[in-house]
């Protein structure tokens, strides 16, 4: 434990473990403050275990989570109020200690000298000089001049996931001398499409994760930090410590946020009481454990309102579970329900007949217009808001022995609160060129975008080359001409060994990658299973993230009308 004192009343430390609580008590601390949200990374200790350790040792525990790179004024107010309530000395922590130190600095700005605050945090190892402007504002002192970027890059990419890494690789394949930087606080990179197969007992969880440094292109500079906010008029953004990074072109690909808190009781019960979700790295093995141990009773599988990552994933988990129960002779003893907030089984009608054959084969009860609102793990019950035929909403309670939950999903807060967002909070992009609708020097791809395509890794595989082509055109002052047609793919795992390979674009138009004599995408196929299990992971790690664009070359138009010309043409 690395304790760094800010004042006699409060100290800061990076992430602690339950065993550190005893050491904190021996050092005289009476209060522990957690500023790190639960499940921020796979190696993070469960904050409930930390709270239990505090209770055993007589320390007060306070959970005040703050999103990395998004310390709001409300967060500062809560932290300030908490410091007035708790007994000292107190020990606050987050991943590195930066968030906790920044919260303290901002909370003290109205009463302490700004230079003294910056000096105190610097002595503790946290350089908050880039936060001086905000500290001055918090102290109600006269504003200073805008802070200029300390470093500059040709291309700055927000997000080191599938979208960011694939875009960087495609760009460097085309122009190896580009100065590219990637901003991402995570130390791990995940192959998320594999988690369905982890939950179905096919993949090992460890095969779906690698160190971020191992997938990062060696030519890219990596800022292992969170974004605080965008300053597009100055062609720069601010990191969580206040440092500004400038760019000629910005690519935004941060993924989306899983909103676990939107369902009451979900966060507290996840991983226990039969409550699981393949949408979290460390939960997928628990899904498989529940499937193996379930011999009778009721199994619920839920899907929230759109948009979500891969709209087929919630039912993929259900089909693999049913297949296991059928093969083991348990299915007749288990009532399976699919509770979908939407009005139908799947959004593209061509694939529904094949899926319905499996719904009937497994005797699954379909419950549409059912939105999960709360879970009581100890009582093994879940509550749903149900839209009836008259448009009225009624609450329905269902019991369960196991429940697989797909959480509601939204754009990251630092996107929602930025000038880059549309009215719904998503990244506002042209659906064809993936250029921002208001800022010509900004492009985006991936799950945070408002483009009406399926949010899948396959969509990113097609988007990355389009972004790469159009970014290079923009650097030369030319209009973008590479076109994305909305391609997305959802390999629907209807049983172990067979997949319905759904491939479609904007408007649900089918976009098969293979000839129908080889893979009939609307029907279950063993070849599609081989593609999902053996080929796609290898293609992801060794092709997509390396700039190899097999079956993903972008369409380049010889001439694309300007936006106002295109709008006039549509009106005519």
C-alpha angles and dihedrals in degrees: 000000000000106000117191118185120221096173137346087268102049140030133183132221138172119250114323133204129222089260089059092063091075090051090049090052091050089053090057101256114151100182134043119200119196114204095171120096116236118262094017089142137006095248094051117119115244106261089217089066089051091050091050091050090052091051092051092051097041098250122139114243124207124182111204105158119197124189114241111258093008110085102162129198087250090057090052092049092051092048092049092050091048092054089055091053106042130080116247155271090055130187118209125190145178131160097300101358093252095112092048092047091048092049090052093047094050092045091053097044095093092056108027133059111267093226090052091051093050091047092050093050091044091054087053090053100260117116106208096165089112087059093057093105093054092043090053090049091049089052090053090239124143114288122251132218117289115275114249123220114272093205134029134203136183090233127016118193123198109208132036096211128103095300098047096044094044092048092049092049093048091049094048091047088059098038115014095186095064117126102230129173129186124207116206130134096205122103092200134063118206134207093215098181087069095062092081089060091045088055089048095052095250104103131043112236093230090063091064098060136063135171111273090231090059095056097038113104107250091232093058124093110226122213103194093203141098125257115247099188145326126254100189096167088062093040092239143097134213124237122218092266091053098256114143121223119195130209145181091214127017123205115194118202109143098144120226137289125252106225101212092160091062089079112060113236096008098108093047095050101037108123095018141062091035094298116134145150133197087208090083123067097225095042100058093080088052088056090057091045091054092047092052094046097044107098100156142354133061128327120193125196117189138197123191128214116294144296102066137141110278104349090217097057097088092056093040088066090050096050093049090049092049091047090054092047091048093050092047093047095244102107096090088060095051127076108212122197129183108205107194124180088209130078099248147027098256134001097233110066096207091071099045098084093058091045092049090056088061093043087057094041091055094037091235117177110225115215112184127188088030114137117188111230107166145005129208103197098186092051092040092229134130129197125216135189106227124198108214128203091271092056093252123135121227130177118242126188122210130186121222143184091200131006128192109203129199103200124223112264136212142167116279114274094243088059095044092052095046135091087245093071130094122227090280094052099254126125105276107231139161102252094224106038096026089224117141113263094228106025118053093195093059128079131173145189141175135044099332092062125103093222109127097240131113110278099236139130087247089060090053090050089061096038098053096066090046091053091046093053094045095045091055090049090050091051087057092048093252130133116257115260105171112105132210113203096197098263116179132161131206116184100206107209099211093168138352103283099019134076136181100220105213112195119171145141140206114339092015093286110163114246107181117190094201133049114267092240088063102037121011096201097198092057130061113268137189090208089057089053090052088050092051097042103037112015108036097057090050091046090050097052099033105031115018095044091042097055095255105141104196109173088352105087110141125242110245117202119212088220131009119190118243113258094260091048091051091049091051090050092052092050090053 
